[in-house]
Amino acid sequence: MMDYDTTNSLGRTALRTEADRRQQAEYHQRERDRRKRNALSQIVGVLDDVAPQHRPRPHHRDDVARFYGVPDRRVQTVHRHREEFVSDGWRDTDPYGRPHDFWTDQAVVRAGLLLEGSTVAAHLRHLLGEGTLPLVFSLSDSRINECQQLYRKALAVVGDVHDLSPDELWHTMQQTDRYELMALVVALAALVDYDKPSPGAWLRALSTPTGKRKDGSVRRGLALLIPARQSIDDRRQPRPGAALNAATDNGGSGSHPDDGESKREAL
């Protein structure tokens, strides 16, 4: 039988071993994250996809902060990964003699991979397959007023569907931006009384040939109102990882984040 001291010693060893394992696992996870950032930061074309109002690519810290819409101090905090930024070509002095630090495109992308609280950075990560776009709901007075206008527009669309010719309505909707179209879809769906019997009655009546009573259908009614999709109608938000996939398809700087590690292991 083991004495008390021996039991305590074994228990402390087990605790140290478990703590060591946790620490080692965290270290390896940080290394995997770093290798992934090393690969993704090479996909600099994503900066043009997320640039607010088509701003030029930033090359100084205050420009990076404005680009991502965050306070300057937020950009400073990412420098706990200073070695990574240095490997991207970041310098604390501008090579052209201006009184600023200097950010390469790779360093700007890396900042977007690390920054929190920035919708631009979240969009960048989304395009690189590293997250989803944030959704922000608000009950502020200004937002309530915006939704009041949206409600009125949704009611106007209901009237136009019934009163305008389909081509006239469609041409009008083609001038609407993607976000507003999505908002209208939700608003119009919310206006439908889902529990009411036969919500598609008007569509069936619309598609019933003259003189007949039972040949109409919801799908035929929709076919009369919605033209077939054309290539110019593809206006959806890019899918997650779109920038990464495009870079991979083009070769060169678009290597997969795990490719470098796989090659090293193969060697």
N, C-alpha and C positions, 0 to 999 in steps of 0.2 A: 504493500500500500504506500502511495506517495505521501510525503509529509506536506504540511501547509505551505512552506516556502517553495518547495518544488512545484506545487500546483500553481501558486501565484506567478512564479517565473515563467512557466509554460503559457499562462494566460497572457502575460505581458508580451511574450514573443509572438503569440497569435495575433494580438492587437497590432503590434508593430508590423507584422507581415501583412495584415489586412490593410493598414494605412499605407504601407509601401505599395501595395497593389493598386489602391485607389490613385495614389500619386502618380504611379507609372502609367496608368490608364489615361489620366488627365493629360499627362505629358504627350503621350502618343496621339491623343485626340487633337491637341494644339498643333502638333507637327503635321497631321493630316490636313487640318484647316489651313495652315500656312502654305503647304504645297498646293492646295486647291486655289488659294488666293494668288500664288505665284503664276499659275496657269491662266486663271481668269483675267488677271490684270493685263495680260497681253492683248486682250480683245478690246482695243481702244476705240474701235468703230462704234461701240455702244454709246459712247459719249455724245455722238451726233444724234442718236435716237432719243436720248432723254434730255437734251439741252433745253432749258426753259426759254421759250420764245426765241429759239434759234441763236442763243448766245454763243460766242466763240468759246473754244476750249480754254479753261483757265490755266494759268501757269504760276500764280502766286497765291499765298495762303488766303488772303482776303478775297481774292477772286474765286478760290475753291469754295469758301464759305458762302459767298453769294450764289454760286452755281448750284449748290445743294440746299440753299435756303435755310442755313443754320447759323447761329452765332459763331464768331471767329474762335471763341474759346472751345467750342465743340470740335473744331478741326484740330486744335492743339492736342486734345485728349487722345486722338488716334495715334499720336507719336509715341505711345508706349510700344508700338511696333516699329520703332525707328529703323532698326536694321533692315526690315522689309522695304521701307520706303527708300532707303539708301540704295538697296539693290535695284530698285526701279529707276534710279538716276536722280532722285530728289537731292537737292543741295541746299545748304543753309545760306548760300550767297548766290546771287544771280550771275550767270556767266557773262552777261552783257553789261555788267557794271551798275545795274539799277538797284536801288536800296530795298531789295526784297529777297526772300528765299525763292527757289525755283522748283516747280513741279512739272515733271514729265507727264505725258498722257497716262502712262502706266501707273504712276503714283496717284493720279486723280481717280482712276478706276478703283484702285485699292482702297482709297478713302471711302468711296461709295459702298464697297463691300463691308466696311467696318462701321460706318456712321449709323447711328440710330436717330429716330425722330425726324427724318427727312423723307418726304414723299418722293423726291427725285432719286435719292439713293435706293429707296424701296423699289422704284420702277427699274433702276439699273439691275438690282439683284434679281428681280423678276425676269428680266430679259436674259440674264445669265443662268437662269434655272435655279436660283438660290432663295426663293421665297415667293410669296404672293403679294399682290398689291393691297395696301391698307385701305380699309373702308372707314370713313369718318362720318358718324351720324351726329346731328346737332338739333337742339330745340331752341336755338337763339332766335331773337326777333327777326333778324335779317333772313335766317334760314326759313322760318315760318312764312315770311312774305314771299320768298322764292317759291315755296311749295304752293302757295295760293295762286301764283301766276301759272305754275305747272298744272294745277287743277283746272284753271280756266282754259288753258291750251288743250288739255285732254278732252274737255267738253266740246271745244271747238272742233277737234278731230272727229269726235263722234258725230257732230252735225255734218261735217264735210263728207264723211263716209256715206251718209245717207243722201246728201244733197248734191255733191259735186260729181263730175264724171271721174271714173277711176284714174285715168291718165293725168288729169289735172291735179288730183290729190297726190298722186305718186310723185309728180314733178316737184310739188311743194315740199314733200317729205325728203326728197333727195338733197335739199339745201339745208337739212337739219344735221347738226353734228352728232357724233356717236353717243356721247353722254346723254344728250337731250332725248335721243331716240330710246335709249335704255330706260330713262326716267319715265317717258311716256308709256312704254310697255307696262311698267309696274303700275303706274297710275290707272291706266285703262283696265288692267286686270283687276285692280282693287275695286273698281266701280261696278264690276259684274257681280250680280247677286248669285253666288254659286249655288245656293240652296233652291233657287227658283227653278221650277220645272222648265225644261226645254229652253235654255238660254240661247240656242242657235236658231230659234224660230225664224228670225228675220232673214238669216242667211239662206235657210231652206226656201223661204218665200221668194227671195231674190233670184234663186237659181231654178225655180219651177217654170217650165215652159208655159207660155200662154195657153190657157184652155185646159191645163192639166192641174192635178192637185197633189200627187204623191211622188213625183219624179225629182223634186228638189232635194238637195242635201247641203250640209254645212260645208263639206269639202268642195262641192261645185260652186257654192257661193263665194268661198275664199278665192277660188281659181279665177273668178270674175273680177275680183278686187285687187289681187296681188299679182303683178307680172312675174315672169320667170326670172331667176337670178342670172345676172350677166357678170363678166369678169370685173367690170368697174364697180360692182356692188360690194366687193370684198373689202369692207371697212372695219373689220373687227379688231379688237385689241390684240396685238401679237401674243402668241401663246407663251407660257413660261419657257424660258431657255431659248427663245427665238434667236437672240444674238449669238449665243453659244453654238446653236445648231448651224446658223449661217456661216460662222467663222470656221466651224469644222468642215462644212461642205466645201468651203473655198480653200482649205488647206492652210499651210503656213502657220500663222499665229493662232489659229483656231484649234490647236491640239486639245484633246480632252484633259481635264484636270488630273486624271490618274495616269495618263500616258507616260509622263516622265518617271513616275515611281515604278511603273511596270517595266519600263526599259532598263532602269537601274537594277531591278530585281533580276531581269533576264540576263544582265551581264554578270 
